[in-house]
Amino acid sequence: MSGTLFTVTAPSGAGKTTLVRQLAAQDAGLRLSVSFTTRAPREGEENGREYHFVDTARFFAMREAGEFVEWAEVHGNFYGTSRAWLAGQISQGLDTLLEIDWQGALQVRQAFPDAVSVFVLPPSLDELETRLRGRGTDSEETILRRLRGARDEMRHLREFAYVIINSRLPDAIADLAAIVRAARLRCAIQRQRHSEYFSFLAQE
């Protein structure tokens, strides 16, 4: 039995982390993928929960060993996703949510062609700037760099199967939940998960 992999992509500040974590808290059938990163933890983040925080030397060693299904440099930091962990989740029939940048999402789909891709947009660039400044964690230089990067990232949304505009978090959660539910109702998935029900089709 196979699970479904969902990739969720958004520019920094669009709310994807809150979105996926709240949906995962509501849906016991979803697992969150925890990526490796070389960036420093933000206040309130814990190693192994939001990310596996590693230094650059260890990250590069893992990359050279082929342990990442994807990796990317984003805003001067490196991010990577464990190939073995994802494959294990899917082979166990577990649905998995992966927060990832657009470059990584493309690499993941090459390895897992059945992955369902979702792009999350902020209501506007002005609102995105307000959210970034509201964090109070980034320097002015970082904020401006993220805003420039957001424009470039959003140009890739056509490469994704679904787009959610995160104007109101409850609505965005409902939209993402609808995508997950629809994916679970695909014929191939239903036949795998309810094989005893569909067994009559093989009978003459």
Backbone as a printed PyTorch tensor [residue, N CA C, xyz], in Angstrom:
tensor([[[  0.8490,  -1.1930,   0.0000],
         [  0.0000,   0.0000,   0.0000],
         [  0.8810,   1.2370,   0.0000]],

        [[  0.5140,   2.2170,  -0.7970],
         [  1.3130,   3.4260,  -0.9140],
         [  0.6050,   4.6250,  -0.3160]],

        [[  1.3900,   5.4730,   0.3480],
         [  0.8620,   6.7400,   0.8240],
         [  1.0460,   7.7920,  -0.2460]],

        [[  0.5430,   8.9880,   0.0220],
         [  0.6690,  10.1020,  -0.9140],
         [  1.5800,  11.1520,  -0.3190]],

        [[  2.4720,  11.6690,  -1.1420],
         [  3.3700,  12.7440,  -0.7400],
         [  2.8150,  14.0700,  -1.2520]],

        [[  2.6660,  15.0250,  -0.3560],
         [  2.1920,  16.3630,  -0.7040],
         [  3.3280,  17.3560,  -0.4870]],

        [[  3.6850,  18.0990,  -1.5320],
         [  4.6790,  19.1560,  -1.3730],
         [  3.9550,  20.4890,  -1.2970]],

        [[  4.3000,  21.2890,  -0.3000],
         [  3.6790,  22.5940,  -0.0990],
         [  4.7700,  23.6560,  -0.1840]],

        [[  4.6170,  24.5570,  -1.1380],
         [  5.6260,  25.5650,  -1.4320],
         [  5.0240,  26.9580,  -1.2950]],

        [[  5.8320,  27.9050,  -0.8170],
         [  5.3740,  29.2850,  -0.6950],
         [  6.5770,  30.1760,  -0.4520]],

        [[  6.4910,  31.4440,  -0.8190],
         [  7.5590,  32.3660,  -0.4280],
         [  7.5570,  32.5640,   1.0780]],

        [[  8.6970,  32.9100,   1.6260],
         [  8.8160,  33.1280,   3.0620],
         [  7.8170,  34.1840,   3.5250]],

        [[  7.0410,  33.8590,   4.5650],
         [  6.0630,  34.7980,   5.0950],
         [  4.6540,  34.5770,   4.6010]],

        [[  4.4690,  33.6430,   3.6680],
         [  3.1270,  33.3970,   3.1270],
         [  2.2750,  32.5330,   4.0490]],

        [[  2.9010,  31.9220,   5.0560],
         [  2.1350,  31.1800,   6.0530],
         [  2.0890,  29.6800,   5.8710]],

        [[  2.9810,  29.1170,   5.0670],
         [  2.8900,  27.6730,   4.7910],
         [  3.1740,  26.8330,   6.0270]],

        [[  4.0960,  27.2830,   6.8850],
         [  4.4190,  26.4940,   8.0720],
         [  3.2150,  26.3810,   9.0020]],

        [[  2.5790,  27.5010,   9.2750],
         [  1.3770,  27.4820,  10.1140],
         [  0.2900,  26.6380,   9.4670]],

        [[  0.1490,  26.7770,   8.1690],
         [ -0.8850,  26.0600,   7.4250],
         [ -0.7090,  24.5500,   7.5420]],

        [[  0.4800,  24.0510,   7.2390],
         [  0.6640,  22.5980,   7.2360],
         [  0.6380,  22.0350,   8.6520]],

        [[  1.1470,  22.7680,   9.6110],
         [  1.1740,  22.2400,  10.9830],
         [ -0.2270,  22.1960,  11.5840]],

        [[ -1.0540,  23.1830,  11.2720],
         [ -2.4090,  23.1400,  11.7950],
         [ -3.2250,  22.0390,  11.1320]],

        [[ -3.0170,  21.8300,   9.8260],
         [ -3.7340,  20.7350,   9.1700],
         [ -3.2790,  19.3890,   9.7270]],

        [[ -1.9670,  19.2230,   9.9240],
         [ -1.4520,  17.9640,  10.4680],
         [ -1.9980,  17.7000,  11.8720]],

        [[ -2.2090,  18.7770,  12.6530],
         [ -2.7620,  18.6200,  13.9940],
         [ -4.2120,  18.1590,  13.9420]],

        [[ -4.9130,  18.5090,  12.8550],
         [ -6.3180,  18.1360,  12.7020],
         [ -6.4930,  16.7670,  12.0560]],

        [[ -5.4990,  16.3360,  11.2930],
         [ -5.6050,  15.1010,  10.5040],
         [ -4.5620,  14.1080,  10.9880]],

        [[ -5.0060,  13.1220,  11.7540],
         [ -4.0790,  12.1460,  12.3250],
         [ -3.4230,  11.2700,  11.2600]],

        [[ -3.9530,  11.2820,  10.0460],
         [ -3.3980,  10.4660,   8.9780],
         [ -2.2570,  11.1190,   8.2240]],

        [[ -1.8790,  12.3390,   8.6170],
         [ -0.8070,  13.0610,   7.9420],
         [  0.4550,  13.0880,   8.7880]],

        [[  1.5980,  12.9460,   8.1330],
         [  2.8900,  13.0910,   8.7840],
         [  3.5960,  14.2990,   8.1840]],

        [[  4.3530,  15.0050,   9.0190],
         [  5.1490,  16.1270,   8.5360],
         [  6.5850,  15.6750,   8.3040]],

        [[  7.1050,  15.9870,   7.1340],
         [  8.5060,  15.7060,   6.8600],
         [  9.3570,  16.7810,   7.5310]],

        [[ 10.4380,  16.3600,   8.1660],
         [ 11.3470,  17.2980,   8.8330],
         [ 12.6460,  17.3390,   8.0400]],

        [[ 12.9190,  18.4750,   7.4290],
         [ 14.0950,  18.6200,   6.5770],
         [ 15.3380,  18.9520,   7.3940]],

        [[ 16.4860,  18.7990,   6.7590],
         [ 17.7570,  19.2180,   7.3420],
         [ 18.0850,  20.6220,   6.8390]],

        [[ 18.6660,  21.4470,   7.6950],
         [ 19.0370,  22.7910,   7.2690],
         [ 20.2770,  23.2660,   8.0100]],

        [[ 21.0030,  24.1650,   7.3520],
         [ 22.1760,  24.7770,   7.9810],
         [ 21.8360,  26.1270,   8.6060]],

        [[ 20.6070,  26.6030,   8.4520],
         [ 20.2850,  27.9010,   9.0570],
         [ 20.1300,  27.7430,  10.5680]],

        [[ 20.3260,  28.8510,  11.2580],
         [ 20.2210,  28.8320,  12.7190],
         [ 18.7590,  28.7260,  13.1410]],

        [[ 18.4960,  28.0550,  14.2530],
         [ 17.1040,  27.9720,  14.7320],
         [ 16.5690,  29.3500,  15.0970]],

        [[ 15.2860,  29.5730,  14.7840],
         [ 14.6180,  30.7840,  15.2440],
         [ 14.0920,  30.5440,  16.6560]],

        [[ 13.7360,  31.6190,  17.3110],
         [ 13.2170,  31.5120,  18.6710],
         [ 11.9940,  30.5950,  18.7000]],

        [[ 12.0000,  29.6410,  19.6120],
         [ 10.8850,  28.7150,  19.7570],
         [ 11.0180,  27.4480,  18.9410]],

        [[ 11.9760,  27.3920,  18.0090],
         [ 12.1540,  26.1820,  17.2000],
         [ 12.9980,  25.1570,  17.9550]],

        [[ 12.6930,  23.8770,  17.7030],
         [ 13.4220,  22.7890,  18.3460],
         [ 14.0200,  21.8690,  17.2920]],

        [[ 15.2280,  21.4110,  17.5720],
         [ 15.8770,  20.4810,  16.6640],
         [ 15.0730,  19.1880,  16.5730]],

        [[ 14.7800,  18.7580,  15.3520],
         [ 14.0070,  17.5490,  15.1360],
         [ 12.5240,  17.7910,  15.0200]],

        [[ 12.0600,  18.9850,  15.3520],
         [ 10.6320,  19.3000,  15.2280],
         [ 10.3930,  20.1460,  13.9790]],

        [[ 10.9050,  21.3630,  13.9570],
         [ 10.7710,  22.1830,  12.7490],
         [ 11.7580,  21.7360,  11.6640]],

        [[ 13.0200,  21.5400,  12.0910],
         [ 14.0900,  21.0960,  11.1960],
         [ 15.0880,  20.2640,  11.9940]],

        [[ 15.9170,  19.5280,  11.2410],
         [ 17.1300,  18.9700,  11.8160],
         [ 18.2290,  20.0000,  11.5270]],

        [[ 18.7120,  20.6800,  12.5500],
         [ 19.7060,  21.7350,  12.3680],
         [ 21.1000,  21.1240,  12.3990]],

        [[ 21.8370,  21.3010,  11.3020],
         [ 23.1730,  20.7250,  11.1910],
         [ 24.1310,  21.7950,  10.6710]],

        [[ 25.4260,  21.5640,  10.8670],
         [ 26.3900,  22.5170,  10.3310],
         [ 26.6500,  22.2070,   8.8550]],

        [[ 27.3320,  23.1230,   8.2090],
         [ 27.5430,  22.9980,   6.7570],
         [ 28.3440,  21.7460,   6.4110]],

        [[ 29.3430,  21.4230,   7.2290],
         [ 30.1810,  20.2570,   6.9320],
         [ 29.3530,  18.9730,   6.9300]],

        [[ 28.4830,  18.8120,   7.9210],
         [ 27.6670,  17.5940,   7.9680],
         [ 26.6810,  17.5780,   6.8040]],

        [[ 26.1030,  18.7330,   6.4920],
         [ 25.1510,  18.7910,   5.3860],
         [ 25.8220,  18.3430,   4.0880]],

        [[ 27.0080,  18.8740,   3.8230],
         [ 27.7060,  18.5230,   2.5890],
         [ 28.0660,  17.0420,   2.5620]],

        [[ 28.4210,  16.4740,   3.7120],
         [ 28.7470,  15.0450,   3.7660],
         [ 27.5180,  14.2040,   3.4290]],

        [[ 26.3470,  14.6000,   3.9540],
         [ 25.1130,  13.8820,   3.6520],
         [ 24.7670,  14.0150,   2.1660]],

        [[ 24.9720,  15.2000,   1.6440],
         [ 24.6800,  15.4210,   0.2200],
         [ 25.5680,  14.5410,  -0.6580]],

        [[ 26.8500,  14.4970,  -0.3500],
         [ 27.7730,  13.7050,  -1.1460],
         [ 27.4660,  12.2170,  -1.0500]],

        [[ 26.8900,  11.7950,   0.0720],
         [ 26.5330,  10.3800,   0.2590],
         [ 25.2110,  10.0320,  -0.4170]],

        [[ 24.5600,  11.0200,  -1.0410],
         [ 23.3050,  10.7640,  -1.7480],
         [ 22.1160,  10.5740,  -0.8390]],

        [[ 22.1880,  11.1220,   0.3730],
         [ 21.1120,  10.9200,   1.3380],
         [ 19.9060,  11.8230,   1.0990]],

        [[ 20.0670,  12.8550,   0.2850],
         [ 18.9730,  13.7910,   0.0620],
         [ 18.2670,  13.5010,  -1.2580]],

        [[ 16.9390,  13.4720,  -1.2160],
         [ 16.1720,  13.3750,  -2.4600],
         [ 16.1840,  14.7190,  -3.1610]],

        [[ 16.3590,  15.7760,  -2.3860],
         [ 16.5020,  17.1170,  -2.9390],
         [ 17.2880,  17.9420,  -1.9460]],

        [[ 17.9460,  18.9620,  -2.4810],
         [ 18.5930,  19.9350,  -1.6160],
         [ 18.6610,  21.2510,  -2.3840]],

        [[ 18.7370,  22.3310,  -1.6510],
         [ 18.7810,  23.6400,  -2.3000],
         [ 19.4170,  24.6540,  -1.3590]],

        [[ 19.9620,  25.6890,  -1.9550],
         [ 20.4470,  26.8390,  -1.1920],
         [ 19.4030,  27.9370,  -1.2970]],

        [[ 18.9100,  28.4090,  -0.1800],
         [ 17.8690,  29.4380,  -0.1390],
         [ 18.3040,  30.5290,   0.8360]],

        [[ 18.4290,  31.7390,   0.3250],
         [ 18.8150,  32.8930,   1.1490],
         [ 20.1020,  32.6210,   1.9330]],

        [[ 21.0440,  31.9310,   1.2760],
         [ 22.3360,  31.7010,   1.8990],
         [ 22.4120,  30.5000,   2.8160]],

        [[ 21.3110,  29.7710,   2.9820],
         [ 21.2850,  28.5750,   3.8180],
         [ 20.9530,  27.3590,   2.9660]],

        [[ 21.3540,  26.1710,   3.4380],
         [ 21.1050,  24.9340,   2.7100],
         [ 19.9890,  24.1330,   3.3790]],

        [[ 19.1520,  23.5010,   2.5330],
         [ 18.0380,  22.6810,   3.0050],
         [ 18.0510,  21.3720,   2.2340]],

        [[ 17.7160,  20.2690,   2.9020],
         [ 17.6760,  18.9790,   2.2220],
         [ 16.6780,  18.0440,   2.8620]],

        [[ 16.1500,  17.1080,   2.0770],
         [ 15.1360,  16.1590,   2.5370],
         [ 15.6580,  14.7340,   2.4080]],

        [[ 15.4940,  13.9500,   3.4650],
         [ 15.9810,  12.5740,   3.4870],
         [ 15.2140,  11.7000,   2.4980]],

        [[ 15.9210,  11.1000,   1.5770],
         [ 15.3250,  10.2040,   0.5840],
         [ 14.7620,   8.9420,   1.2390]],

        [[ 15.5330,   8.3480,   2.1260],
         [ 15.1200,   7.0870,   2.7490],
         [ 13.8840,   7.2780,   3.6290]],

        [[ 13.8290,   8.3800,   4.3610],
         [ 12.6900,   8.6110,   5.2470],
         [ 11.4100,   8.7710,   4.4460]],

        [[ 11.4490,   9.5740,   3.3720],
         [ 10.2570,   9.7640,   2.5490],
         [  9.7910,   8.4550,   1.9350]],

        [[ 10.7210,   7.7080,   1.3720],
         [ 10.3600,   6.4400,   0.7410],
         [  9.7460,   5.4890,   1.7590]],

        [[ 10.2720,   5.4910,   2.9840],
         [  9.7340,   4.6300,   4.0080],
         [  8.3180,   4.9930,   4.4060]],

        [[  8.0500,   6.3060,   4.5370],
         [  6.7050,   6.7460,   4.8760],
         [  5.6980,   6.3230,   3.8130]],

        [[  6.0450,   6.5390,   2.5650],
         [  5.1380,   6.2230,   1.4620],
         [  4.8980,   4.7280,   1.3550]],

        [[  5.9640,   3.9370,   1.5280],
         [  5.8150,   2.4810,   1.4170],
         [  4.9560,   1.9060,   2.5330]],

        [[  4.8750,   2.6320,   3.6600],
         [  4.0250,   2.1930,   4.7670],
         [  2.5790,   2.6670,   4.6130]],

        [[  2.2980,   3.3680,   3.5110],
         [  0.9470,   3.8550,   3.2730],
         [  0.6210,   5.1330,   4.0150]],

        [[  1.6430,   5.8660,   4.4530],
         [  1.4290,   7.0830,   5.2240],
         [  1.4410,   8.3110,   4.3210]],

        [[  0.4570,   9.1650,   4.4720],
         [  0.4130,  10.4290,   3.7300],
         [  1.3400,  11.4260,   4.4150]],

        [[  2.1670,  12.0920,   3.6210],
         [  3.2180,  12.9440,   4.1730],
         [  3.1840,  14.3280,   3.5560]],

        [[  3.2780,  15.3490,   4.4100],
         [  3.3380,  16.7480,   3.9790],
         [  4.7800,  17.2220,   4.0360]],

        [[  5.2310,  17.8030,   2.9550],
         [  6.6070,  18.2870,   2.8760],
         [  6.5990,  19.7700,   2.5320]],

        [[  7.0540,  20.6090,   3.4690],
         [  7.2470,  22.0360,   3.2000],
         [  8.5520,  22.1860,   2.4500]],

        [[  8.5220,  22.9110,   1.3400],
         [  9.7170,  22.9260,   0.5120],
         [  9.6740,  24.1160,  -0.4400]],

        [[ 10.8400,  24.5800,  -0.8700],
         [ 10.8830,  25.6620,  -1.8440],
         [ 10.6120,  25.0970,  -3.2390]],

        [[ 10.4180,  25.9890,  -4.2000],
         [  9.9870,  25.5420,  -5.5290],
         [ 11.0420,  24.6680,  -6.2060]],

        [[ 12.3290,  24.9740,  -5.9760],
         [ 13.3760,  24.1610,  -6.5940],
         [ 13.3280,  22.7350,  -6.0620]],

        [[ 13.1940,  22.6170,  -4.7490],
         [ 13.1270,  21.3030,  -4.1400],
         [ 11.9030,  20.5250,  -4.5640]],

        [[ 10.7810,  21.2230,  -4.7220],
         [  9.5400,  20.5640,  -5.1350],
         [  9.7160,  19.9000,  -6.4990]],

        [[ 10.4230,  20.5680,  -7.3980],
         [ 10.6560,  19.9900,  -8.7310],
         [ 11.5290,  18.7430,  -8.6200]],

        [[ 12.5520,  18.7870,  -7.7800],
         [ 13.4280,  17.6340,  -7.6050],
         [ 12.6680,  16.4630,  -6.9820]],

        [[ 11.8010,  16.7660,  -6.0220],
         [ 11.0210,  15.7100,  -5.3770],
         [ 10.1040,  15.0350,  -6.3850]],

        [[  9.4790,  15.8120,  -7.2640],
         [  8.5630,  15.2190,  -8.2500],
         [  9.2970,  14.3410,  -9.2490]],

        [[ 10.5750,  14.6140,  -9.4650],
         [ 11.3510,  13.7400, -10.3400],
         [ 11.5390,  12.3650,  -9.6900]],

        [[ 11.7260,  12.3630,  -8.3700],
         [ 11.9190,  11.1040,  -7.6470],
         [ 10.6000,  10.4300,  -7.2970]],

        [[  9.5700,  11.2490,  -7.0420],
         [  8.2430,  10.7440,  -6.6660],
         [  7.2040,  11.3760,  -7.5920]],

        [[  7.0360,  10.8310,  -8.8030],
         [  6.1670,  11.4630,  -9.8150],
         [  4.7110,  11.6150,  -9.3810]],

        [[  4.2610,  10.8030,  -8.4310],
         [  2.8720,  10.8850,  -7.9850],
         [  2.6530,  11.9260,  -6.8850]],

        [[  3.6920,  12.6320,  -6.5070],
         [  3.5590,  13.6540,  -5.4670],
         [  2.5700,  14.7270,  -5.9050]],

        [[  1.7700,  15.2150,  -4.9600],
         [  0.7770,  16.2550,  -5.2280],
         [  1.3740,  17.5910,  -4.8140]],

        [[  1.4920,  18.5210,  -5.7710],
         [  2.1870,  19.7800,  -5.4990],
         [  1.2040,  20.9260,  -5.2630]],

        [[  1.4870,  21.7210,  -4.2220],
         [  0.6320,  22.8400,  -3.8380],
         [  1.5010,  24.0810,  -3.6510]],

        [[  1.0570,  25.2050,  -4.2100],
         [  1.7590,  26.4800,  -4.0270],
         [  0.8500,  27.4170,  -3.2440]],

        [[  1.3850,  28.0000,  -2.1700],
         [  0.6210,  28.9130,  -1.3120],
         [  1.0640,  30.3510,  -1.5750]],

        [[  0.0980,  31.2110,  -1.8800],
         [  0.3630,  32.6210,  -2.1540],
         [ -0.1080,  33.5000,  -1.0040]],

        [[  0.6020,  34.5960,  -0.7350],
         [  0.0720,  35.5960,   0.1960],
         [ -1.0170,  36.3960,  -0.5170]],

        [[ -1.8690,  37.1180,   0.2330],
         [ -2.9170,  37.9140,  -0.4240],
         [ -2.3510,  38.9600,  -1.3710]],

        [[ -1.1810,  39.5150,  -1.0440],
         [ -0.5220,  40.5340,  -1.8620],
         [  0.9140,  40.6640,  -1.3880]],

        [[  1.7480,  41.3310,  -2.1860],
         [  3.1270,  41.5650,  -1.7770],
         [  3.1860,  42.5320,  -0.5990]],

        [[  2.2530,  43.4830,  -0.5450],
         [  2.2140,  44.4030,   0.5980],
         [  1.9390,  43.6490,   1.8900]],

        [[  0.9930,  42.7130,   1.8390],
         [  0.6840,  41.9200,   3.0240],
         [  1.8590,  41.0240,   3.3940]],

        [[  2.5450,  40.5160,   2.3780],
         [  3.7160,  39.6860,   2.6430],
         [  4.7760,  40.4910,   3.3920]],

        [[  5.0020,  41.7130,   2.9520],
         [  5.9820,  42.5670,   3.6360],
         [  5.5550,  42.8320,   5.0820]],

        [[  4.2650,  43.0800,   5.2900],
         [  3.7540,  43.3030,   6.6460],
         [  4.0140,  42.0880,   7.5290]],

        [[  3.7860,  40.8970,   6.9950],
         [  3.9930,  39.6760,   7.7700],
         [  5.4660,  39.4820,   8.1030]],

        [[  6.3360,  39.7300,   7.1280],
         [  7.7670,  39.5660,   7.3670],
         [  8.2700,  40.5350,   8.4300]],

        [[  7.8110,  41.7630,   8.3620],
         [  8.2340,  42.7580,   9.3560],
         [  7.6310,  42.4430,  10.7240]],

        [[  6.4380,  41.8530,  10.7210],
         [  5.7780,  41.5270,  11.9790],
         [  6.4650,  40.4340,  12.7600]],

        [[  7.2790,  39.6380,  12.0830],
         [  8.0090,  38.5800,  12.7810],
         [  8.9780,  39.1530,  13.8180]],

        [[  9.6160,  40.2650,  13.4340],
         [ 10.5930,  40.8790,  14.3190],
         [ 11.8610,  40.0740,  14.4860]],

        [[ 12.1230,  39.1530,  13.5470],
         [ 13.2960,  38.2800,  13.6740],
         [ 14.3420,  38.5360,  12.5940]],

        [[ 13.9780,  39.2470,  11.5320],
         [ 14.8820,  39.4140,  10.3970],
         [ 15.3680,  40.8570,  10.2910]],

        [[ 16.5900,  41.0020,   9.7840],
         [ 17.1410,  42.3250,   9.5460],
         [ 16.4760,  42.9580,   8.3320]],

        [[ 16.6590,  44.2660,   8.1640],
         [ 16.0970,  44.9540,   7.0050],
         [ 16.6270,  44.3590,   5.7100]],

        [[ 17.9180,  44.0480,   5.6900],
         [ 18.5230,  43.4450,   4.4970],
         [ 17.8750,  42.1080,   4.1730]],

        [[ 17.6270,  41.2900,   5.2020],
         [ 16.9990,  39.9870,   5.0010],
         [ 15.5740,  40.1320,   4.4840]],

        [[ 14.8280,  41.0720,   5.0440],
         [ 13.4440,  41.2950,   4.6090],
         [ 13.3990,  41.6850,   3.1410]],

        [[ 14.2540,  42.6250,   2.7600],
         [ 14.2670,  43.0690,   1.3550],
         [ 14.6860,  41.9280,   0.4350]],

        [[ 15.6330,  41.1010,   0.8720],
         [ 16.0630,  39.9640,   0.0580],
         [ 14.9310,  38.9600,  -0.0990]],

        [[ 14.1900,  38.7280,   0.9770],
         [ 13.0710,  37.7870,   0.9040],
         [ 11.9610,  38.3090,  -0.0100]],

        [[ 11.7190,  39.6100,   0.0150],
         [ 10.6950,  40.1820,  -0.8520],
         [ 11.0980,  40.0640,  -2.3220]],

        [[ 12.3670,  40.3060,  -2.6080],
         [ 12.8370,  40.1420,  -3.9910],
         [ 12.7130,  38.6780,  -4.4140]],

        [[ 13.0900,  37.7890,  -3.4990],
         [ 12.9970,  36.3720,  -3.8120],
         [ 11.5680,  35.9000,  -4.0140]],

        [[ 10.6360,  36.5090,  -3.2650],
         [  9.2300,  36.1080,  -3.3650],
         [  8.6940,  36.3150,  -4.7730]],

        [[  9.0580,  37.4260,  -5.3840],
         [  8.5940,  37.6910,  -6.7590],
         [  9.0840,  36.6000,  -7.7050]],

        [[ 10.3390,  36.2170,  -7.5630],
         [ 10.8970,  35.1760,  -8.4360],
         [ 10.2330,  33.8330,  -8.1690]],

        [[ 10.0210,  33.5060,  -6.8940],
         [  9.4150,  32.2230,  -6.5290],
         [  7.9990,  32.1120,  -7.0840]],

        [[  7.2160,  33.1870,  -6.9730],
         [  5.8150,  33.1460,  -7.3870],
         [  5.6660,  32.9910,  -8.8930]],

        [[  6.6970,  33.2970,  -9.6450],
         [  6.6430,  33.1020, -11.0980],
         [  6.6030,  31.6190, -11.4590]],

        [[  6.9030,  30.7410, -10.5170],
         [  6.9320,  29.2990, -10.7820],
         [  5.6370,  28.6030, -10.4050]],

        [[  4.6210,  29.3490, -10.0030],
         [  3.4020,  28.6950,  -9.5110],
         [  2.6990,  27.8740, -10.5840]],

        [[  2.9250,  28.1960, -11.8600],
         [  2.2860,  27.4260, -12.9340],
         [  2.7990,  25.9950, -13.0010]],

        [[  3.9040,  25.7290, -12.3400],
         [  4.4810,  24.3930, -12.3490],
         [  3.8430,  23.4880, -11.2910]],

        [[  2.8700,  24.0230, -10.5430],
         [  2.2510,  23.2860,  -9.4540],
         [  0.8080,  22.9300,  -9.7920]],

        [[  0.3470,  21.8190,  -9.2330],
         [ -0.9960,  21.3340,  -9.5570],
         [ -2.0810,  22.1920,  -8.9130]],

        [[ -1.8250,  22.7050,  -7.7040],
         [ -2.8300,  23.4680,  -6.9720],
         [ -2.2270,  24.7640,  -6.4380]],

        [[ -3.0700,  25.7900,  -6.3370],
         [ -2.6570,  27.0830,  -5.7690],
         [ -3.6710,  27.5040,  -4.7170]],

        [[ -3.1720,  27.8800,  -3.5420],
         [ -4.0010,  28.3870,  -2.4510],
         [ -3.5860,  29.8190,  -2.1470]],

        [[ -4.5520,  30.7230,  -2.0620],
         [ -4.2700,  32.1000,  -1.6530],
         [ -4.5980,  32.2110,  -0.1660]],

        [[ -3.5840,  32.4500,   0.6310],
         [ -3.7350,  32.4380,   2.0850],
         [ -4.1460,  33.8160,   2.6030]],

        [[ -5.3920,  34.1710,   2.3380],
         [ -5.9270,  35.4390,   2.8550],
         [ -6.4070,  35.2620,   4.2880]],

        [[ -7.1430,  34.1720,   4.5260],
         [ -7.6220,  33.8310,   5.8630],
         [ -7.1730,  32.4090,   6.1700]],

        [[ -6.4690,  32.2510,   7.2860],
         [ -5.9030,  30.9460,   7.6050],
         [ -6.9440,  29.8340,   7.6470]],

        [[ -8.1250,  30.0280,   8.2820],
         [ -9.1100,  28.9280,   8.2980],
         [ -9.5250,  28.4870,   6.8950]],

        [[ -9.6550,  29.4500,   5.9840],
         [-10.0230,  29.1020,   4.6060],
         [ -8.8870,  28.3520,   3.9200]],

        [[ -7.6580,  28.7930,   4.1590],
         [ -6.5050,  28.1420,   3.5340],
         [ -6.3470,  26.7150,   4.0490]],

        [[ -6.5830,  26.5010,   5.3410],
         [ -6.5230,  25.1540,   5.9030],
         [ -7.5890,  24.2720,   5.2630]],

        [[ -8.7910,  24.8200,   5.1100],
         [ -9.8780,  24.0640,   4.4750],
         [ -9.5260,  23.7140,   3.0320]],

        [[ -8.8820,  24.6520,   2.3220],
         [ -8.4810,  24.3920,   0.9360],
         [ -7.4570,  23.2650,   0.8730]],

        [[ -6.4550,  23.3210,   1.7480],
         [ -5.4350,  22.2690,   1.7450],
         [ -6.0380,  20.9290,   2.1460]],

        [[ -6.9560,  20.9380,   3.1110],
         [ -7.6280,  19.7070,   3.5220],
         [ -8.4210,  19.1080,   2.3640]],

        [[ -9.0250,  19.9750,   1.5500],
         [ -9.7930,  19.5010,   0.3990],
         [ -8.8830,  18.8220,  -0.6220]],

        [[ -7.6860,  19.3670,  -0.8130],
         [ -6.7240,  18.7720,  -1.7440],
         [ -6.2970,  17.3930,  -1.2380]],

        [[ -6.0120,  17.2980,   0.0710],
         [ -5.6110,  16.0190,   0.6550],
         [ -6.7460,  14.9980,   0.5160]],

        [[ -7.9510,  15.4270,   0.8130],
         [ -9.0980,  14.5140,   0.7310],
         [ -9.3110,  14.0240,  -0.6970]],

        [[ -9.2170,  14.9380,  -1.6540],
         [ -9.3980,  14.5500,  -3.0540],
         [ -8.3350,  13.5490,  -3.4890]],

        [[ -7.0990,  13.7620,  -3.0560],
         [ -6.0230,  12.8400,  -3.4230],
         [ -6.2820,  11.4440,  -2.8610]],

        [[ -6.8290,  11.3940,  -1.6580],
         [ -7.1200,  10.1010,  -1.0400],
         [ -8.2560,   9.3630,  -1.7420]],

        [[ -9.0690,  10.0860,  -2.4910],
         [-10.2070,   9.4700,  -3.1790],
         [ -9.8950,   9.0520,  -4.6080]],

        [[ -8.6400,   9.2180,  -5.0200],
         [ -8.2640,   8.7540,  -6.3570],
         [ -8.4800,   7.2430,  -6.4550]],

        [[ -8.8730,   6.7980,  -7.6230],
         [ -9.2350,   5.3910,  -7.8170],
         [ -8.1130,   4.4470,  -7.3980]],

        [[ -6.8910,   4.7380,  -7.8170],
         [ -5.7790,   3.8410,  -7.4990],
         [ -5.5640,   3.7400,  -5.9920]],

        [[ -5.7040,   4.8460,  -5.2910],
         [ -5.5240,   4.8490,  -3.8400],
         [ -6.6500,   4.0790,  -3.1620]],

        [[ -7.8860,   4.3130,  -3.6050],
         [ -9.0270,   3.6150,  -3.0200],
         [ -8.9160,   2.1010,  -3.2070]],

        [[ -8.4580,   1.6880,  -4.3790],
         [ -8.3140,   0.2470,  -4.6490],
         [ -7.2530,  -0.3760,  -3.7440]],

        [[ -6.1910,   0.3930,  -3.4480],
         [ -5.1550,  -0.1230,  -2.5580],
         [ -5.6490,  -0.2030,  -1.1200]],

        [[ -6.2940,   0.8430,  -0.6640],
         [ -6.6620,   0.9470,   0.7440],
         [ -7.9300,   0.1500,   1.0880]],

        [[ -8.7040,  -0.2060,   0.0770],
         [ -9.9300,  -0.9700,   0.3160],
         [ -9.9780,  -2.1600,  -0.6370]],

        [[ -8.8850,  -2.9000,  -0.6770],
         [ -8.7620,  -3.9890,  -1.6480],
         [ -9.8430,  -5.0470,  -1.4510]],

        [[-10.2500,  -5.2540,  -0.1930],
         [-11.2680,  -6.2760,   0.0550],
         [-12.6080,  -5.8930,  -0.5750]],

        [[-12.8810,  -4.5970,  -0.6180],
         [-14.1410,  -4.1330,  -1.2080],
         [-14.1210,  -4.3160,  -2.7250]],

        [[-12.9690,  -4.0510,  -3.3360],
         [-12.8760,  -4.1080,  -4.7910],
         [-12.5660,  -5.5050,  -5.3080]],

        [[-12.4340,  -6.4550,  -4.4150],
         [-12.0810,  -7.8100,  -4.8510],
         [-13.1320,  -8.4120,  -5.7670]],

        [[-14.3840,  -7.9370,  -5.6340],
         [-15.4510,  -8.5060,  -6.4800],
         [-15.2010,  -8.2230,  -7.9590]],

        [[-14.4070,  -7.2120,  -8.2660],
         [-14.1360,  -6.8840,  -9.6700],
         [-13.3360,  -7.9880, -10.3540]],

        [[-12.5830,  -8.7270,  -9.5500],
         [-11.7710,  -9.8080, -10.1310],
         [-12.5630, -11.0980, -10.2740]],

        [[-13.7650, -11.1130,  -9.7350],
         [-14.5630, -12.3190,  -9.7920],
         [-15.3310, -12.3950, -11.1310]],

        [[-15.4790, -13.5980, -11.5860],
         [-16.2070, -13.7980, -12.8480],
         [-17.6440, -14.1740, -12.5480]]])
